C-alpha cells in the first residue's frame, strides 16, 4: 500500500490532536484528543484492510519521510516500510 501526500498530511494534522492512533479497516481516519474534547473524522483515498495501531504517530511519519514513495505492508503486529 502506498500513502498519498494528502493522507500523510491528514496524519500529520491528527498527530497534533493525539500522538497515538488506531486505524480501523476502511477509508476513514478517526482521532480523539486525550482530554476527549476534540473528535476528528477524515475520509482518505486509501483503504486499510486491517486494524492498525500506531503508538507514536510523529515518529512513524518521520520514518516515512526517510523513504519517499515507500510501500507499506502490514503483517501481524508490524508495519514494513
C-alpha positions in Angstrom: 0.0 0.0 0.0 1.2 3.5 -0.8 0.1 6.5 1.2 -0.8 9.6 -0.8 0.6 13.0 0.2 -2.9 14.0 1.2 -3.2 11.1 3.6 0.2 11.8 5.1 -0.8 15.5 5.6 -4.0 14.3 7.4 -2.0 12.0 9.6 0.4 14.9 10.5 -2.7 17.0 11.5 -4.1 14.2 13.5 -0.8 13.8 15.4 -1.3 17.3 16.8 -4.5 16.2 18.4 -3.3 12.8 19.7 0.2 11.2 19.3 -1.4 7.8 19.0 -3.9 6.5 16.5 -6.0 3.4 16.0 -6.7 2.9 12.3 -9.7 0.7 11.6 -10.5 -1.1 8.4 -12.0 1.2 5.7 -11.4 4.6 4.1 -11.8 6.8 7.2 -9.4 8.0 9.9 -10.7 8.9 13.4 -8.9 10.5 16.3 -9.8 11.9 19.7 -7.8 14.2 21.9 -6.6 12.9 25.3 -9.0 15.3 27.0 -11.8 13.9 24.9 -12.9 17.4 23.8 -11.8 17.1 20.1 -13.1 14.4 17.8 -11.9 14.2 14.1 -13.1 12.1 11.2 -11.3 12.3 7.9 -12.0 10.5 4.6 -9.0 9.3 2.8 -8.2 7.8 -0.7 -6.6 4.6 0.5 -8.5 1.7 2.1 -7.0 -0.1 5.1 -7.9 -3.8 5.2 -7.0 -4.5 8.8 -6.9 -2.7 12.1 -3.6 -0.9 12.9 -2.4 0.9 16.0 0.5 3.4 16.0 1.7 4.5 19.4 3.9 7.5 18.3 2.4 8.9 15.0 5.1 11.6 14.7 7.9 9.0 14.9 6.1 6.9 12.3 5.7 9.9 10.0 9.4 10.7 10.4 10.3 7.2 9.4 8.0 7.5 6.3 9.7 10.8 5.3 13.1 9.0 5.1 11.9 6.9 2.2 9.9 9.0 -0.4 7.3 6.9 -2.1 7.7 4.0 0.3 5.4 1.0 0.1 3.8 -0.2 3.3 3.0 -3.8 4.1 1.1 -4.9 7.2 1.9 -8.3 8.7 0.6 -9.3 12.1 1.6 -6.6 14.6 4.2 -4.9 12.4 4.4 -2.4 9.5 7.2 -2.9 6.9 8.3 0.3 5.1 
